[in-house]
Amino acid sequence: MYLSEKIPYLHIGNGRLLKKADIVGIFDCDSATVAADSREYLAKMQRSDAVVSTTEEVPRAFVLECNPAAAGRRGNTEGRGVVYLSQISPGAPAKR
């Protein structure tokens, strides 16, 4: 997915900004959770307290951030990153 280099941050909702360089991917919740591996990964991240919700609505996408400092602050000592549940459209950042 192409993310514009002009603006180094992406707003993912509820005032949360992420560095584009730290974003591994933006995944559609409906299609990504069909696969058992994806569901298992999200469950594992939830158990390690590495999932942050940026919306009170049903999330449309999840954003995977690989930032060791952010993961450490969340208590994720294995360095797997942080998953953000968001209302953004998965295709919208590619258009920005």
Secondary structure as GFF3:
##gff-version 3
##sequence-region A 1 96
A	DSSP	beta_strand	9	13	.	.	.	ID=ss1
A	DSSP	beta_strand	16	19	.	.	.	ID=ss2
A	DSSP	three_ten_helix	20	22	.	.	.	ID=ss3
A	DSSP	beta_strand	23	28	.	.	.	ID=ss4
A	DSSP	alpha_helix	29	32	.	.	.	ID=ss5
A	DSSP	alpha_helix	36	47	.	.	.	ID=ss6
A	DSSP	beta_strand	51	53	.	.	.	ID=ss7
A	DSSP	beta_strand	61	65	.	.	.	ID=ss8
A	DSSP	alpha_helix	68	73	.	.	.	ID=ss9
A	DSSP	beta_strand	82	86	.	.	.	ID=ss10
A	DSSP	alpha_helix	92	95	.	.	.	ID=ss11
###
